[in-house]
Amino acid sequence: MITPQKTMLSPAPGFTARVMTRIETYERARARQRALLGALLLVLAALVVVALGALSLAWWVFALAAQADGVTSIVIALAAALDNARIVLDVFWNAGMTVARNVHDAVWIAYALLAVTLTMVWARVAIGAPRFASIQLREEKL
């Protein structure tokens, strides 16, 4: 008995569009699941870091509370550090005021700095972004 030869039939109209729509829907769902999992892992990692920081801070607080002399020595050290910071700020203030009193052409210095800055901005715009050798090598290989 001879079986008749069957020819290949073309798919129904719109078959390709339906399959592509199904594939896109599946890929969107997978991307959404991956994004949700990534966000969940990121939040979990942040919570672990915050919890470890809080535990470390609590340990330090309890260690300081256990030693009565520890709090006193910390307060004395902070007072000395603040006093030294005040002295350093006074030095910077006096230096700045001395320069301001002795520089009579401060406006011209400011104009010169503005001109240099604008020239640098113009050069950046005119020349464009710097091209790195690794980017050029990659482009040449393509």
Backbone as CSV, one residue per row, in Angstrom:
resi,resn,N_x,N_y,N_z,CA_x,CA_y,CA_z,C_x,C_y,C_z
1,MET,0.826,-1.163,0.000,0.000,0.000,0.000,0.879,1.238,0.000
2,ILE,0.585,2.138,-0.798,1.356,3.351,-0.939,0.666,4.450,-0.138
3,THR,1.473,5.069,0.741,0.913,6.175,1.526,1.112,7.465,0.754
4,PRO,0.117,8.278,0.764,0.265,9.536,0.012,1.274,10.458,0.702
5,GLN,1.985,11.171,-0.110,2.949,12.118,0.430,2.221,13.341,0.958
6,LYS,2.656,13.751,2.161,2.040,14.923,2.762,2.998,16.088,2.607
7,THR,2.498,17.181,2.205,3.321,18.381,2.096,3.206,19.164,3.390
8,MET,4.208,19.971,3.648,4.200,20.792,4.847,3.177,21.902,4.700
9,LEU,2.426,22.091,5.745,1.416,23.147,5.722,1.977,24.395,6.374
10,SER,1.577,25.527,5.912,1.990,26.780,6.543,1.138,27.004,7.779
11,PRO,1.712,27.667,8.791,0.937,27.893,10.011,-0.223,28.855,9.749
12,ALA,-1.132,28.822,10.690,-2.314,29.677,10.572,-1.892,31.141,10.629
13,PRO,-2.660,32.015,10.018,-2.303,33.435,10.048,-2.238,33.942,11.489
14,GLY,-1.180,34.733,11.788,-1.011,35.305,13.118,-0.316,34.383,14.099
15,PHE,0.097,33.192,13.635,0.758,32.232,14.523,2.059,32.802,15.074
16,THR,2.867,33.391,14.233,4.151,33.938,14.660,3.951,35.053,15.676
17,ALA,2.985,35.915,15.431,2.721,37.020,16.359,2.279,36.488,17.718
18,ARG,1.429,35.433,17.719,0.969,34.864,18.996,2.128,34.228,19.762
19,VAL,3.003,33.527,19.059,4.139,32.889,19.717,5.094,33.944,20.268
20,MET,5.370,34.980,19.473,6.273,36.031,19.952,5.676,36.767,21.152
21,THR,4.370,36.989,21.140,3.702,37.632,22.287,3.844,36.765,23.528
22,ARG,3.659,35.449,23.368,3.803,34.534,24.500,5.229,34.533,25.032
23,ILE,6.215,34.567,24.129,7.620,34.591,24.544,7.939,35.891,25.280
24,GLU,7.464,37.013,24.756,7.703,38.305,25.422,7.062,38.348,26.796
25,THR,5.843,37.809,26.910,5.166,37.774,28.206,5.964,36.932,29.197
26,TYR,6.467,35.788,28.738,7.264,34.920,29.598,8.555,35.628,30.024
27,GLU,9.230,36.281,29.078,10.478,36.970,29.402,10.242,38.130,30.359
28,ARG,9.135,38.866,30.170,8.812,39.956,31.104,8.561,39.421,32.503
29,ALA,7.851,38.294,32.601,7.575,37.708,33.914,8.880,37.253,34.582
30,ARG,9.783,36.645,33.801,11.067,36.222,34.356,11.897,37.418,34.810
31,ALA,11.895,38.483,34.002,12.644,39.688,34.379,12.062,40.291,35.653
32,ARG,10.739,40.292,35.781,10.094,40.813,36.982,10.467,39.970,38.192
33,GLN,10.499,38.642,38.021,10.889,37.765,39.126,12.341,38.013,39.526
34,ARG,13.248,38.169,38.531,14.650,38.428,38.838,14.821,39.769,39.539
35,ALA,14.069,40.785,39.089,14.170,42.104,39.721,13.658,42.046,41.162
36,LEU,12.582,41.340,41.377,12.034,41.212,42.730,13.002,40.461,43.634
37,LEU,13.598,39.391,43.118,14.567,38.635,43.898,15.805,39.482,44.203
38,GLY,16.285,40.252,43.216,17.428,41.130,43.440,17.130,42.196,44.485
39,ALA,15.936,42.806,44.401,15.560,43.820,45.386,15.452,43.205,46.781
40,LEU,14.889,42.012,46.847,14.766,41.332,48.135,16.138,41.028,48.730
41,LEU,17.063,40.535,47.900,18.410,40.262,48.387,19.130,41.537,48.815
42,LEU,18.926,42.630,48.064,19.543,43.899,48.419,19.023,44.411,49.762
43,VAL,17.710,44.340,49.972,17.126,44.783,51.238,17.608,43.888,52.377
44,LEU,17.671,42.586,52.123,18.141,41.656,53.147,19.588,41.946,53.527
45,ALA,20.438,42.204,52.519,21.835,42.526,52.797,21.947,43.831,53.580
46,ALA,21.143,44.831,53.213,21.163,46.104,53.933,20.722,45.902,55.388
47,LEU,19.698,45.084,55.599,19.235,44.827,56.964,20.308,44.100,57.783
48,VAL,21.025,43.177,57.154,22.102,42.473,57.860,23.199,43.454,58.254
49,VAL,23.571,44.351,57.332,24.613,45.337,57.641,24.158,46.259,58.774
50,VAL,22.913,46.723,58.717,22.394,47.604,59.768,22.342,46.853,61.105
51,ALA,21.918,45.591,61.071,21.848,44.810,62.310,23.244,44.601,62.902
52,LEU,24.222,44.302,62.050,25.583,44.143,62.555,26.122,45.457,63.127
53,GLY,25.834,46.557,62.465,26.255,47.856,62.987,25.592,48.171,64.314
54,ALA,24.290,47.877,64.422,23.577,48.136,65.675,24.113,47.250,66.799
55,LEU,24.397,45.999,66.478,24.950,45.114,67.505,26.328,45.579,67.956
56,SER,27.139,46.005,67.000,28.467,46.509,67.351,28.363,47.754,68.221
57,LEU,27.484,48.672,67.851,27.281,49.885,68.641,26.770,49.552,70.041
58,ALA,25.818,48.620,70.123,25.296,48.221,71.436,26.392,47.601,72.292
59,TRP,27.260,46.802,71.656,28.356,46.199,72.404,29.276,47.271,72.972
60,TRP,29.594,48.295,72.163,30.451,49.379,72.640,29.780,50.157,73.772
61,VAL,28.481,50.414,73.642,27.767,51.158,74.686,27.773,50.372,75.994
62,PHE,27.495,49.072,75.923,27.493,48.260,77.138,28.890,48.157,77.732
63,ALA,29.914,48.099,76.876,31.287,48.041,77.382,31.650,49.349,78.086
64,LEU,31.200,50.478,77.535,31.464,51.764,78.183,30.676,51.907,79.482
65,ALA,29.441,51.423,79.479,28.626,51.523,80.687,29.209,50.662,81.811
66,ALA,29.871,49.584,81.446,30.450,48.705,82.462,31.659,49.346,83.142
67,GLN,32.319,50.255,82.449,33.484,50.922,83.017,33.129,52.375,83.319
68,ALA,33.123,52.729,84.556,32.762,54.086,84.952,33.817,55.085,84.501
69,ASP,35.073,54.695,84.525,36.144,55.606,84.118,36.158,55.841,82.614
70,GLY,35.578,54.911,81.849,35.587,55.029,80.394,34.824,56.243,79.912
71,VAL,33.661,56.503,80.505,32.845,57.644,80.082,33.565,58.951,80.412
72,THR,34.159,59.021,81.579,34.863,60.231,81.976,36.045,60.513,81.060
73,SER,36.812,59.483,80.742,37.965,59.693,79.876,37.535,60.081,78.466
74,ILE,36.415,59.548,77.990,35.920,59.930,76.650,35.483,61.380,76.639
75,VAL,34.790,61.824,77.674,34.354,63.222,77.746,35.558,64.153,77.787
76,ILE,36.573,63.801,78.545,37.781,64.637,78.621,38.489,64.669,77.267
77,ALA,38.564,63.516,76.585,39.213,63.467,75.267,38.438,64.292,74.249
78,LEU,37.108,64.219,74.269,36.304,65.021,73.336,36.458,66.510,73.612
79,ALA,36.526,66.885,74.879,36.709,68.293,75.205,38.053,68.796,74.684
80,ALA,39.098,67.989,74.835,40.409,68.383,74.327,40.405,68.465,72.803
81,ALA,39.729,67.522,72.139,39.663,67.540,70.677,38.899,68.762,70.180
82,LEU,37.816,69.115,70.857,37.051,70.309,70.461,37.870,71.578,70.674
83,ASP,38.646,71.615,71.747,39.496,72.775,71.988,40.560,72.891,70.896
84,ASN,41.151,71.764,70.513,42.148,71.786,69.433,41.505,72.176,68.103
85,ALA,40.294,71.701,67.840,39.597,72.058,66.602,39.314,73.559,66.574
86,ARG,38.954,74.131,67.729,38.712,75.571,67.789,39.994,76.335,67.467
87,ILE,41.112,75.863,67.973,42.398,76.519,67.710,42.737,76.452,66.223
88,VAL,42.530,75.287,65.608,42.830,75.134,64.175,41.919,76.038,63.347
89,LEU,40.647,76.109,63.708,39.724,76.986,62.970,40.122,78.454,63.131
90,ASP,40.577,78.840,64.311,41.058,80.208,64.508,42.272,80.500,63.621
91,VAL,43.167,79.537,63.499,44.347,79.727,62.645,43.918,79.936,61.197
92,PHE,43.010,79.088,60.694,42.537,79.251,59.314,41.812,80.577,59.120
93,TRP,41.010,80.985,60.098,40.289,82.258,60.000,41.278,83.424,59.943
94,ASN,42.265,83.402,60.829,43.254,84.485,60.841,44.069,84.515,59.553
95,ALA,44.424,83.352,59.024,45.174,83.308,57.764,44.335,83.862,56.622
96,GLY,43.083,83.466,56.555,42.198,83.975,55.501,41.983,85.472,55.601
97,MET,41.797,85.957,56.807,41.586,87.400,56.986,42.848,88.182,56.644
98,THR,44.020,87.638,56.973,45.279,88.305,56.634,45.442,88.408,55.120
99,VAL,45.149,87.323,54.431,45.238,87.351,52.965,44.224,88.330,52.399
100,ALA,43.011,88.332,52.924,41.967,89.223,52.400,42.335,90.694,52.628
101,ARG,42.960,91.007,53.778,43.342,92.398,54.049,44.502,92.867,53.169
102,ASN,45.397,91.967,52.829,46.591,92.352,52.092,46.461,92.226,50.578
103,VAL,45.443,91.565,50.101,45.244,91.445,48.655,44.206,92.488,48.260
104,HIS,44.676,93.544,47.609,43.774,94.631,47.248,43.075,94.361,45.925
105,ASP,43.633,93.487,45.131,43.053,93.217,43.822,42.357,91.857,43.804
106,ALA,41.593,91.556,44.836,40.913,90.268,44.927,39.889,90.106,43.805
107,VAL,39.272,91.212,43.390,38.281,91.137,42.314,38.963,90.685,41.028
108,TRP,40.169,91.207,40.767,40.878,90.827,39.542,41.315,89.367,39.593
109,ILE,41.678,88.891,40.772,42.036,87.481,40.917,40.811,86.603,40.658
110,ALA,39.674,87.024,41.174,38.440,86.267,40.943,38.089,86.259,39.456
111,TYR,38.239,87.400,38.769,37.979,87.453,37.328,38.928,86.535,36.571
112,ALA,40.184,86.506,36.958,41.160,85.651,36.284,40.804,84.178,36.487
113,LEU,40.412,83.808,37.713,40.009,82.425,37.961,38.762,82.059,37.170
114,LEU,37.822,83.002,37.059,36.617,82.767,36.269,36.971,82.578,34.796
115,ALA,37.890,83.397,34.283,38.298,83.270,32.883,38.972,81.928,32.628
116,VAL,39.831,81.491,33.532,40.484,80.194,33.377,39.455,79.073,33.403
117,THR,38.507,79.174,34.324,37.465,78.150,34.418,36.636,78.092,33.147
118,LEU,36.215,79.248,32.641,35.426,79.272,31.418,36.221,78.763,30.224
119,THR,37.511,79.055,30.187,38.357,78.534,29.105,38.433,77.020,29.171
120,MET,38.564,76.472,30.376,38.606,75.020,30.517,37.282,74.389,30.087
121,VAL,36.159,75.016,30.448,34.852,74.500,30.031,34.723,74.556,28.516
122,TRP,35.154,75.678,27.910,35.078,75.813,26.455,35.933,74.741,25.773
123,ALA,37.140,74.506,26.289,38.018,73.492,25.699,37.387,72.115,25.806
124,ARG,36.758,71.841,26.921,36.100,70.540,27.109,34.972,70.363,26.100
125,VAL,34.189,71.412,25.882,33.086,71.329,24.930,33.614,71.248,23.504
126,ALA,34.630,72.043,23.181,35.153,72.078,21.815,35.859,70.791,21.444
127,ILE,36.647,70.240,22.350,37.407,69.024,22.053,36.534,67.788,22.200
128,GLY,35.649,67.794,23.155,34.792,66.637,23.396,35.353,65.770,24.497
129,ALA,34.660,64.690,24.743,35.065,63.775,25.811,36.362,63.084,25.437
130,PRO,37.234,62.851,26.415,38.493,62.167,26.110,38.234,60.720,25.711
131,ARG,38.977,60.246,24.746,38.840,58.869,24.290,39.996,58.070,24.875
132,PHE,39.673,56.958,25.436,40.695,56.141,26.066,41.208,55.098,25.081
133,ALA,42.447,54.686,25.273,43.095,53.756,24.351,42.363,52.420,24.311
134,SER,41.837,51.972,25.452,41.158,50.673,25.470,39.902,50.711,24.603
135,ILE,39.200,51.835,24.590,38.001,51.957,23.762,38.402,51.956,22.293
136,GLN,39.470,52.665,21.956,39.904,52.716,20.569,40.370,51.343,20.098
137,LEU,41.054,50.595,20.956,41.502,49.273,20.564,40.328,48.349,20.320
138,ARG,39.309,48.419,21.176,38.134,47.580,20.993,37.445,47.908,19.684
139,GLU,37.339,49.216,19.358,36.675,49.610,18.126,37.471,49.154,16.914
140,GLU,38.799,49.179,17.012,39.615,48.752,15.886,39.493,47.266,15.660
141,LYS,39.319,46.472,16.711,39.209,45.037,16.547,37.888,44.656,15.900
142,LEU,36.862,45.483,16.131,35.569,45.182,15.523,35.670,45.462,14.065
